[in-house]
């Protein structure tokens, strides 16, 4: 439940799947996007959650593969959700890149760009049985999804 220290290759893969599209996004932001007027409390939670999630994903070996068990279905679900996140990014990059595109749903999941990675990392925390990642992702989710909800309401 508390986790075992050691490097996580799976955590690194998840972080790369998260970061690469976000780096590409910096040059392909939606028309009219601005981070002004974001709720400071939500922004603090988002930043803290990002840092804590990154650290937790990398420092606990519990997220690595340790042979097959029924518990591996959690990892498969986490990868499936992360795959949906990548598909959402592809759809966004192929779109006109409007604010509506950026705050869109995907496969019935609202605010998919914010919601899908939070769900994926939550499922990874369940797979690894590491409460610290669960807490970190919860903080991240409140901040990140909250900010996206704020922006969506402004449209």
N, C-alpha and C positions, 0 to 999 in steps of 0.2 A: 504494500500500500504506500509506503514512503519512497520506494525506489532504490535501485542499486546504482552507485556511481560508475560511470564508464561511458565511452563514446557511443553514440547512436547513429548508425548509418541510415537507418530508416528516418530518424529525425532530420538528418541532413537532406535526404531526398525530399521530404515534405517541405522543408524550408526553401530548397531550390525551386520546387514547383510553385511555391508561393511568391518568391522574390523575382524570378526571371520575368514573368508577365508584368509585375509591378514596375520593374526597371524599364521595360519597353514602354509602359504607359506614360512615363515621364515625358516622352517626346510625342505622345499621342493622346493627350488629355482631351476630354470633351470640350466642345465649343462652349464658352461661357463659364467654365469651371473656375471656382474660387474657393479657397479654404477660409476666407474671411467669415466672421460672425459664427464660427463654430463654438459650441458650448465648451467653455474651458474645463469644466469638470469631466465631461465626456472625453475631451482631448487628453487630459491627464490619465484617465483610465485606459484609453487606447494606447498611449505611449508606454505606460507601465506594463500593460498586457502584452504588447509586442516584445518588449525586452524580456519579460519573464517567460513568455512562451518560447522564444528563441533559445534562451538558456536551458530551460527544462527539456526541450526537444533534443538538445545536443548532449546533455550530461548524464542522462539515464540510459543505461544499456538495456533496460527492460523493454524498450521499443523495438529492439532487434529481433530477428527471427530466432527462435529456440526450438525448432522442430514443430511438427504439426500437432494441433489439438483443436478442439471445437472453439477455443478462445480465439483462434486465428481468424474466425469469421468477422470479428471486430476490426481487425487490420484490413481485411478485404473490403469491408464496408467503408473504412476510412479512405482507402485508395480509390474506391468507386466515387465517393463524394469529391475527392480531390480531382479525379478525372472529369467530373462534371464542372468543377471550377475552371479547369483548363479549357473545356469546351465553351464555357461562358465567355472566357477571354477571347477565344478565336472568333466567336460571334461578335463580340464588341469590336475587335480590331477590323473585322470585315464590314462593319456597319458604317454609318455616316459619323459615328462617334459624337452623338448628341448627349446632353445630360440625361435624357430619357433612356438612351441606350445604356449609359453607365449605371443608372439606378434601376435597371430592369430586373425582371424575374427570369428564372430559367427552370424549366421542368416543374413549374408550379411553386418554386421556392422564391419567396419575395426577397428583393435586394440581394440577389445571388452573389454578387461580387464581394459582399461583406459576410453574408450568412454561410455560404458553402465552406470557406476555409475554417471558419470557427467550428462548424459541425465536424469537419474532417479532423481537426486537431483534438476536439473533444473525444471523438471515437478512438483516436490514437491513444489518448490518455486512459480510456477504458481498457483498450487492448493491453497496454503496458501496466495497468493497475497502479498508476502513479498519481496520487492525489494532488501533488504540486502542479502538474500540468493541467489538471482539471480546474484548479483554482486560477491559474494563470490565464487559461482560455476563457474562463467565466469573466474575469476582469476585462480581457480583450474584447469579448463579445458585447459586453455592456457598452463599452466605449465606441468600438468600431461600428457596430450595427446601429447604435444610438445616433452617431454622427451621420451615417447614411440615411437614417430615417428623417433626421432634421433636414438634410439636403433634399430628400424626396418630397417632403411636405412643402418646401419652398418652390417646387416646380409649378 
